[in-house]
Amino acid sequence: MDVLRIDDRLTDEERMVRDTVRTFVMERVVPHVPEWFEDGTFPVRELAPELGKLGLLGMHLEGYGCAGMSAVAYGVACRELEAADSGLRSFVSVQGSLSMTAIHRYGSEEQKERWLPRMAAGEALGCFGLTEPDRGSDPGDMLTRARRDGSDWILNGAKMWITNGSVADVAVVWAQTDEGIRGFLVPKDTPGFTTGDIHRKMSLRASVTSELVLEDVRVPADAMLPGAQGLRGPLGCLSEARYGIVWGAIGAGRSCYEAAVAYAKTREQFGRPIGAFQLTQEKLAWMEVALGQAGLTALHIGRLKDEGSVTPQQISFGKLASVRAALDVARQARTVLGANGITLEYPVIRHMNNLESVLTYEGTQEVHLLTLGKAVTGLDAFR
C-alpha cells in the first residue's frame, strides 16, 4: 500500500533491520499487546533481553556493546516497533535515546563501562528523570535541587511521567545546582530514592509510567555526568528521542491504515464492500497521502542526521508532522471500522489513544509549533 515505494530508497542493511524488527514484533508483541493494553501491563524484564539480543537498545550508539547503526536504520526500527505499540517504541527510546545517550554523550569512561554494555544487552534498564509535576514544557525552571555536601551530592525533588521509572536499575536525574543544571546517575537502591507507578491511564497502557521521588538522596561525586552542564545536556537527549518519534508515529498510523484497508475490502454494506464507495476511498486516499508525506519527511531528516547536518528545528518539523498525520489517520480509520474501531480486536483505538500521548510528550505540539515559528521569524515566543 506504499504508493510512493519509499522503502525502495532504503539500503539493504536498513531493509534487513525493517524485516528483522517486523518479524520480531509480529511474533512476540502483536498477538499479546491488546491484552497488555487492557490489563495495563508490560513485560519489560522479559522483552528487554530479547530486544538487546537484536541490537535495538542504543542501536545508534558506537561501542560499549552498541550496534552503531545509521540514523535511518534506527528510525526504521522505531517505525516497526511502534506499528506494534507506542509503549514498545517508548521503552526502546527511553532506554537508548534518552538514558544510554545521556551516559554515552556526557558520562565519564567509568560510567560508560559500568552501565552501557549491560543496558545495550537489556540486562540493566534506565529511565530519564527530567519532567516534573508542574514543569513539563519549561524544564529550565525545574524544582529538583542538588547541593554539595563534602564530596557528595544531596538530591531533593520529584519527577513525573517517567517511562520505565519503577523498573529502571538507574535513573538519569536532572537537577538545579549552583553551577546550573547537571545530570546525575542514581541507582535504584539508593536510600531516599523511591518510585510509584501511575495507574488509571487511558493511553500508553502497555508501558510503565512512574513518579520518581528524591528525599535527601546522597550520591558520590562520580555520580554526576561530567560532560553535561545547563539545559543543552537534557535537550540534546530529547532531540534523539524526538527523532525516533518522527519515524515511530508513522508505524502507528500505518497499522491503523492497514486495518482500515483490509476492513473496507471485506465489510459489506448495501450489497458491496464499503471500500467500493467513493467516500470510503477518499478517506483511504487521504491516509495514503498523509503517511507518504510523513514517510518522505522522516527519510529526509534521517539522511540529514546521518550526514551530521540535521538541526533541532528540522526534528521538531518531523515530530510535529508525523504525529499529526498519524493521529489524523487513526481517527479516520476508526470511522471506516465503525463500531469495530473501538474494540481491541483491531489496533485502531489502541493506537489512537496512544498517539494522544505521543502528541504531547517529548515536546507538545505547541512547543514544536513555536520552535518552527522562531525559525521562520527569528522572534522568540516562549518568553
C-alpha positions in Angstrom: 0.0 0.0 0.0 3.1 2.3 -0.1 2.2 4.0 -3.4 5.4 6.1 -3.3 7.5 3.0 -2.6 9.5 4.9 0.0 11.2 1.7 1.3 12.8 1.2 -2.1 15.1 4.1 -1.1 16.4 2.2 1.9 19.7 0.4 1.8 20.0 -3.4 2.1 21.1 -3.0 5.7 18.1 -0.8 6.5 15.7 -3.2 4.9 17.3 -6.0 6.9 16.6 -4.0 10.1 13.0 -3.5 8.9 12.3 -7.1 8.3 14.0 -8.3 11.5 12.1 -5.9 13.7 8.8 -6.5 11.9 9.2 -10.3 12.3 10.0 -9.9 16.0 7.0 -7.7 16.8 4.6 -9.9 14.8 5.7 -13.0 16.7 6.4 -11.6 20.2 4.3 -8.5 20.6 1.3 -8.1 18.3 -0.5 -11.3 19.5 -0.3 -10.2 23.1 -0.3 -6.4 23.2 -4.2 -6.0 23.2 -4.2 -8.0 26.5 -1.3 -6.0 27.9 -3.1 -2.8 27.0 -6.3 -3.9 28.5 -4.6 -5.1 31.7 -2.2 -2.1 31.9 0.9 -4.3 32.0 4.1 -4.5 30.0 6.6 -7.5 30.4 9.6 -5.2 30.2 12.0 -7.6 32.0 11.1 -10.4 29.6 11.3 -8.4 26.4 14.4 -6.3 27.2 17.0 -9.1 26.8 15.3 -10.1 23.5 15.5 -6.5 22.2 19.1 -6.3 23.4 19.9 -9.5 21.5 18.6 -8.0 18.4 20.8 -4.9 18.9 17.9 -2.5 19.3 18.9 -0.9 22.6 21.1 2.1 21.9 21.5 0.8 18.3 22.6 4.2 17.0 25.5 4.5 19.5 29.0 3.4 18.9 31.0 1.0 21.2 30.2 -0.5 24.6 28.2 -3.3 23.1 26.0 -1.0 21.0 25.3 -1.8 17.3 26.5 1.6 15.9 23.9 1.6 13.1 22.7 4.5 11.0 20.1 7.0 12.0 17.8 5.8 9.2 18.2 2.2 10.4 17.3 3.3 13.9 14.3 5.2 12.5 13.1 2.2 10.6 13.3 0.1 13.7 11.3 2.7 15.6 8.6 2.6 12.9 8.3 -1.1 13.1 8.3 -1.1 16.9 5.5 1.5 17.1 3.5 -0.3 14.5 3.1 -2.9 17.3 2.5 -0.3 20.1 3.7 3.1 21.1 4.6 1.7 24.5 7.1 -0.7 23.0 8.8 2.1 21.0 8.7 4.3 24.1 10.6 1.7 26.1 13.3 1.4 23.4 13.5 5.2 23.0 13.9 5.9 26.7 16.5 3.1 27.1 18.6 4.1 24.1 17.9 7.6 23.0 17.5 9.1 26.5 19.2 7.1 29.2 22.0 5.5 27.2 22.6 8.6 25.1 23.0 10.7 28.2 25.7 8.4 29.6 27.3 7.8 26.2 27.5 11.5 25.3 28.1 13.1 28.7 29.3 10.4 31.0 32.8 9.5 32.3 34.6 6.5 30.9 33.9 4.7 34.2 30.2 5.4 33.9 30.1 4.2 30.3 31.9 1.0 31.1 29.7 0.3 34.1 26.3 0.9 32.5 26.3 0.9 28.7 27.2 -2.8 27.9 24.6 -4.1 30.3 22.0 -1.6 29.1 22.7 -2.5 25.5 22.1 -6.2 26.3 18.9 -5.4 28.2 20.3 -6.6 31.4 20.1 -3.2 33.1 17.3 -0.7 32.5 17.4 3.1 32.6 15.0 6.0 32.9 15.3 9.7 32.3 14.2 12.0 35.1 13.5 15.4 33.6 9.8 16.2 33.6 8.3 17.4 36.9 4.7 17.5 38.1 4.3 21.2 37.1 7.3 21.8 34.9 6.6 19.8 31.7 7.4 22.3 28.9 9.7 24.5 30.9 12.5 22.2 32.3 14.7 25.2 32.9 12.5 26.1 35.8 12.8 22.7 37.4 12.5 22.5 41.2 14.6 19.4 41.8 17.8 20.6 43.5 21.3 19.1 44.1 23.6 20.6 46.7 27.2 19.7 47.6 27.8 18.1 51.0 31.6 17.5 51.2 32.5 15.4 48.2 28.9 14.1 47.8 25.8 15.5 46.3 22.4 15.6 48.1 19.3 15.5 45.7 15.8 16.5 46.6 12.8 16.8 44.3 10.2 14.8 42.2 9.9 13.8 38.6 6.7 12.8 36.9 5.5 10.8 33.8 8.8 8.9 33.7 8.7 5.9 31.4 10.4 2.8 32.9 10.7 4.6 36.2 9.9 1.8 38.6 11.7 -0.9 36.7 14.9 1.0 36.0 18.1 0.0 37.5 19.5 3.5 37.1 17.8 6.9 36.7 19.4 9.8 34.9 18.2 12.7 37.1 18.5 16.3 36.1 18.7 18.9 38.9 19.4 22.5 39.5 22.8 23.2 41.2 24.8 26.4 42.0 26.6 25.6 38.7 23.4 25.3 36.7 21.5 22.2 35.6 23.5 19.0 36.0 22.8 15.3 35.4 23.2 12.5 38.0 23.1 8.7 37.8 21.0 7.4 40.7 20.9 3.6 41.1 17.5 2.3 42.1 18.6 1.1 45.6 20.0 4.5 46.7 18.5 5.4 50.1 15.8 8.1 49.8 15.0 7.3 46.2 11.5 5.9 45.7 9.2 5.3 42.7 5.5 4.9 42.3 3.6 3.8 39.2 0.9 6.0 37.6 -2.3 4.0 37.1 -5.8 4.6 35.5 -4.2 5.7 32.3 -6.3 5.5 29.1 -3.2 5.9 26.9 0.2 4.1 26.8 -1.3 1.4 29.0 1.2 -1.2 27.7 4.0 0.9 29.2 5.4 1.5 32.7 4.9 5.2 33.7 6.1 6.4 37.1 6.8 9.1 39.5 10.3 9.5 41.0 10.8 10.9 44.5 14.1 12.0 45.8 14.4 12.8 49.5 17.9 13.7 50.7 19.3 11.2 48.2 23.1 11.1 48.7 25.3 10.2 45.7 29.0 10.4 45.3 30.8 13.0 43.2 31.4 10.5 40.4 27.6 10.1 40.0 27.5 13.4 38.2 27.7 13.3 34.4 30.8 15.4 33.8 30.0 16.4 30.2 26.6 18.0 30.7 26.0 21.4 32.1 22.9 23.5 31.5 19.8 22.7 29.6 21.8 21.7 26.5 22.5 18.3 28.1 18.9 17.1 28.5 17.7 18.8 25.4 20.3 17.1 23.3 19.0 13.7 24.5 15.4 14.8 23.8 16.3 15.6 20.2 17.5 12.0 19.9 14.2 10.7 21.3 12.1 13.1 19.2 13.9 11.8 16.1 12.7 8.3 16.9 9.1 9.6 17.2 9.4 11.1 13.7 9.5 7.5 12.4 7.6 5.7 15.2 4.4 7.6 14.8 4.3 6.6 11.1 4.3 3.0 12.2 1.3 3.5 14.4 -0.5 5.3 11.6 0.4 2.6 9.1 -1.1 -0.1 11.4 -4.4 1.8 11.5 -4.4 2.4 7.8 -3.7 -1.3 7.0 -6.6 -2.3 9.3 -8.9 0.2 7.6 -8.0 -1.0 4.1 -8.4 -4.7 5.0 -11.8 -4.0 6.7 -13.0 -1.8 3.7 -12.4 -4.7 1.3 -14.4 -7.3 3.3 -17.1 -5.4 5.2 -20.2 -5.3 3.0 -23.0 -2.7 3.1 -25.8 -2.2 0.6 -24.6 -5.3 -1.3 -20.9 -4.5 -1.8 -17.7 -3.9 0.1 -17.6 -0.4 1.7 -14.2 0.1 0.0 -16.2 0.4 -3.3 -17.9 3.6 -2.1 -16.4 6.9 -3.1 -16.4 8.4 0.4 -14.5 5.4 1.9 -12.0 5.5 -1.0 -11.5 9.3 -0.3 -10.7 8.5 3.3 -8.2 5.8 2.4 -6.6 8.0 -0.3 -6.0 10.8 2.2 -4.5 8.4 4.7 -2.1 7.2 2.0 -1.1 10.8 1.2 -0.6 11.7 4.9 1.6 8.7 5.6 3.5 9.1 2.3 4.3 12.7 3.1 5.3 11.8 6.7 7.5 9.0 5.4 9.4 11.2 2.9 9.9 13.7 5.7 11.3 11.1 8.1 13.6 9.6 5.4 14.9 13.1 4.5 15.6 14.0 8.2 17.2 10.6 8.7 19.6 11.2 5.8 20.4 14.7 7.2 21.1 13.1 10.6 23.5 10.6 9.1 25.3 13.4 7.3 25.6 15.2 10.6 23.7 18.3 9.4 20.3 17.9 11.0 19.0 20.7 13.2 16.6 20.6 16.2 14.2 22.7 14.2 14.1 20.0 11.5 13.4 17.3 14.1 10.6 19.5 15.5 9.2 19.7 12.0 9.3 16.0 11.6 7.9 15.2 15.1 5.0 17.6 14.6 4.2 16.5 11.1 4.4 12.7 11.7 2.3 12.7 14.9 -0.4 14.9 13.5 -0.5 12.7 10.3 -0.7 9.5 12.3 -3.4 10.8 14.6 -5.5 12.0 11.7 -5.1 8.6 10.0 -6.1 6.8 13.2 -9.2 8.9 13.6 -10.2 8.4 10.0 -9.5 4.7 10.2 -11.8 4.5 13.3 -14.7 5.8 11.2 -14.0 3.2 8.5 -14.3 0.4 11.0 -17.4 1.9 12.7 -18.2 0.3 16.0 -15.5 -2.3 15.5 -13.0 0.5 15.6 -13.5 1.0 19.3 -12.6 -2.6 20.3 -9.2 -4.2 21.0 -10.0 -6.8 18.3 -8.5 -4.2 16.0 -5.4 -2.0 16.7 -7.0 1.3 15.8 -8.5 2.7 19.1 -5.3 1.5 21.0 -3.1 3.4 18.6 -5.4 6.4 18.6 -5.3 6.6 22.4 -1.5 6.1 22.4 -1.0 8.8 19.9 -2.8 11.3 22.1 0.2 10.9 24.5 2.8 10.9 21.7 1.3 14.2 20.6 2.3 15.9 23.9 5.4 14.1 25.1 9.0 14.9 24.0 7.6 18.4 23.4 4.0 19.3 23.0 2.5 20.2 19.6 2.5 23.9 20.8 6.2 23.8 21.7 7.2 22.4 18.3 4.9 25.0 16.5 6.7 27.8 18.4 10.1 26.3 17.6 9.2 26.5 13.9 7.7 29.9 14.4 11.0 31.1 15.9 12.9 29.5 13.0 10.7 31.4 10.5 10.5 34.8 12.1 13.7 34.9 14.3 11.4 36.0 17.2 11.2 34.0 20.4 7.5 33.5 21.5 8.4 31.3 24.5 9.2 34.2 26.9 
